[in-house]
Amino acid sequence: MTTLKIETFTLGPFQTNAYLITDSEGTKGFIIDPGMNPKSLIKRIEHIDIEAIVLTHAHLDHIAGVDEIRKLKGCPVYLHDAEAEWLTDPELNGSLRWSDLGPPISTDPAEYALDEGQKLVLLGETFRVMHTPGHSPGSCSLLHGKHLFGGDVLFRMSVGRTDLPGGSERELYNSIRGKLFTLPDDVTVYPGHGPRTTIKSEKDNNPYIR
């Protein structure tokens, strides 16, 4: 990703990482997981042409900023079909469960679906979609070169929770061992929460994966 720039915005009470990917000129970009209280992200993209919003999954803390940014920038949203109804349903996306954090979240469905092996072209670059369920049924990771945007599947020294609706511990570990851990050791992982890590570091040190 030599010509693209990655900026991280840690948003809301869940400290969710939203990622802004921009081209070398900084005039065009796309967003991964615009979360809760996205004011800092919205200010940053004021003069940027946003091509798309890509959702690793549709839990409330990853989608709360979708409606405002989509309307502001007129950009499409990408989400796996296994969670096609989650943007419209506050019960499915969890915003009813955490009602003390804000009003129920309901927005229009995603314009486009993500799927395993899909080649997603954004900013003139190709990103490979990996379906990595377990934390949620439609969880996806996005790979470009040595950069992996993994959502809530794999964290530094931890893994995503599986106790929410549609979660599966078996699927989570299958996704990590069978897909993410087959990537080169030097791939950097940009998780949905917490600091970035590498595939090698998690293979060697993650206490949840043995």
SULQUI-V693956 format. One record per run of one state. SS is the DSSP state (H for helix, E for strand, C for the rest). FROM is the first residue (numbers start at 1). LEN is the number of residues. If there is no record, write none. Layout:
ss->(SS;SS)
from->(FROM;FROM)
len->(LEN;LEN)
//
This chain:
ss->(C;E;C;E;C;E;C;H;C;E;C;H;C;H;C;E;H;C;H;C;H;C;E;C;E;C;E;C;E;C;E;C;E;C;E;C;H;C;H;C;E;C;E;C;E;H;C)
from->(1;5;12;16;23;28;33;39;45;49;55;60;64;66;74;76;81;84;90;94;99;102;112;115;119;123;125;132;140;145;147;152;154;156;158;160;169;179;180;183;188;192;193;194;197;199;206)
len->(4;7;4;7;5;5;6;6;4;6;5;4;2;8;2;5;3;6;4;5;3;10;3;4;4;2;7;8;5;2;5;2;2;2;2;9;10;1;3;5;4;1;1;3;2;7;5)
//
